[in-house]
């Protein structure tokens, strides 16, 4: 009978945030797979956990996943932990979970600390709908595409960023998305936890004279639908009504349907468009 893969959330700062269930699982598992054994041994020693540990990280995630899958098939129970927080979130654990699912191995997640959710709840920004982007891609082309896709994103956006990239990322966000409210969270759950909220332009100015320290979770306001609509109307108003009509006619729309679209784009009635084009409503 195959073993079980346990995804064990570990503290993101304060060791008191670990759950009793995670502690019991780490003690009872046959093996602990850790992203960084040097970091994880501190937690295990603190709670006097003696379970054997092996490394599972970004640079061995494919080959080592197969080794761990083989052990699970032999009936061994494995607890997966990341450096901090919930495994498989912006983490190589995603690969192991996928392979376990493919092999029909039972996977269960033991909830606990997660930096993204902790930061979101501190931000003061809307939490009903949000999108998690993690770290932006390092590849310039991919990065540009992701930023473009976020331009009209109305949900609250969650990003991770390292201190040495923070200044550049804030400027990229401003250039791509314009002015937005942002909450910059660092040292979450620790003594010097910070979650200041400000405009993006203010954040850029602040970090010009204050060196970023520690890992950041950025909570960024989504696009304002009303503001977006106003900007769209302004863009259409730069065109003449005739040009606007022709745009839709060139797309193959019938005249009446084109007039409806033009009216909707400009936030006016169809009657106004008929009049501007010197047409009767029956034309």
ABEGO torsion letter per residue (X at the ends): XBBBBBBBBBBAGBAAABBAAAAAAAAABABBBBABAAAAAAAAAAAGBABBBBBBBAAAAAAAAAAAAAAAAAGBBBBBBBABEBBGBGBAAAAAAAAAAAAGBBBBBBBEBBAAAAAAAAAGBBAABBBBAEBBBABAAAAAAAAAAAAABABBBBBBBBAAAAAAAAAAAAAAAEBBBBBBBBGBGBAABBBBBBBAAAAAAAAAABBBBEBBBBBBBBBBAAAAAAAAAAAAAABBAAAAAAAAAAAGBBAAAAAAAAAAAAGBBAAAAAAAAGBBAAX
